[in-house]
Amino acid sequence: MITREQKQQIVAELVEKLQKSNGIYLLDFTGLSVQDTIEARREIKKLEAEMKVAKNTLIQRALREAERFTNVPDDRFFGPTAVTFAYGDPIRPVRFIKKLVDDNKIRFKAAVIEDEFFGEEQLAQLASFPTREEIYAGIVGSLQAPLSNVISIFHNLVRDLVSVIDEVAKKKAEAA
């Protein structure tokens, strides 16, 4: 049995993690073996996220105390729950989570990203969102195309100018 002080400590730890995170995922991890859980935590850590298992009542209390991600309905807190805290890009962990769900190793309960709630039926939609890196790459690619066109135009102008100067020089040499 967990003492009141231990519960307060767990809630304080969850509140701290909630305040640092950009998004959370609620998962039912009962399909994971101990080894799969260790590997999942390791992979999630690579994605700038962290997975923590806690009692549903303690998670709910931490959400209220942190005053973040409070739009998760109470009916999502049932059975064993692991909270994945996304510290970097909140979209990065979802693709790994979807892979685990597709392999029937975990069950996706809900997610909250930038105060937007996503239920289990929206996992595929959530996994299709581009990551920040993909968005930045798209923006850079869009900016590079016009820039390379401008450089090409300047190159062509200089080439044409050199050709005109050469022609003028030839005509002056012939006239002299």
Buried (B, 14 or more C-beta within 10 A) or exposed (E): EEEEEEBEEBBEBBBEBBEEBBBBBBBBBEBBEEEBBEEBBEBBEEBBBBBBEBBBEBBBBBBEBBEBBEEBEEEBBEEBBBBBBBBBBBBBBBBBBBBBBEEEBBBBBBBBBEEEBBBBEBBEEBBEBEBEEEEEEEEEEEEEEEEEEEEEEEEEEEEEEEEEEEEEEEEEEEEE
